[in-house]
Amino acid sequence: MSDTGSLHVLRQANLVREEPRGRQRYYHLEPQPLDEVREWLHPFEHYWRARMRSLRDLLDEENP
């Protein structure tokens, strides 16, 4: 995908804002939509952190 195509996808997802200035276009990150993703992932993060901790502990017991 070209840079233009990538920017188009990011604009559609409201992750960037386009600011035309004459012949140039400036793009600004809009991080607010990522807050929803972070909130959705939060329970999974806790789950996998706990699982990785358990794995680490098990490996530490087997390989002191």
C-alpha positions in Angstrom: 0.0 0.0 0.0 1.3 3.4 -0.8 1.8 6.2 1.7 -1.2 8.0 0.3 -3.3 4.8 0.7 -2.1 4.3 4.3 -2.9 7.9 5.1 -6.4 7.4 3.6 -7.0 4.4 5.8 -5.8 6.4 8.9 -8.1 9.3 8.0 -11.0 7.0 7.6 -10.3 5.6 11.1 -10.1 9.1 12.4 -6.5 8.5 13.6 -5.0 11.4 11.6 -6.3 14.8 10.7 -5.3 16.4 7.4 -4.4 20.1 7.3 -4.0 21.4 3.8 -1.6 24.4 3.6 -1.3 25.6 0.0 0.2 22.8 -2.0 1.3 20.8 1.0 -0.7 18.7 3.4 0.2 18.3 7.1 -1.1 15.3 9.0 -1.7 15.3 12.8 -2.1 12.3 15.0 -5.6 12.0 16.7 -4.9 9.4 19.4 -8.4 9.6 21.0 -9.8 6.6 19.0 -7.0 4.5 20.3 -8.3 5.0 23.8 -11.2 2.6 23.0 -8.8 0.0 21.7 -6.7 0.3 24.9 -9.8 -0.1 27.1 -10.9 -3.1 25.1 -7.4 -4.7 25.4 -7.0 -4.0 29.1 -8.5 -7.2 30.4 -6.4 -9.2 27.9 -3.2 -7.4 29.0 -3.8 -8.4 32.7 -4.6 -12.0 31.6 -1.4 -12.4 29.5 0.8 -10.6 32.1 -0.4 -13.1 34.7 0.2 -16.0 32.3 3.7 -14.9 31.4 4.5 -14.4 35.1 3.3 -18.0 35.8 5.4 -19.3 33.0 8.5 -17.3 34.2 8.0 -18.7 37.7 7.7 -22.3 36.4 10.8 -21.9 34.3 12.7 -20.4 37.3 11.7 -23.5 39.4 12.9 -25.9 36.7 16.1 -24.0 36.0 17.3 -22.5 39.3 
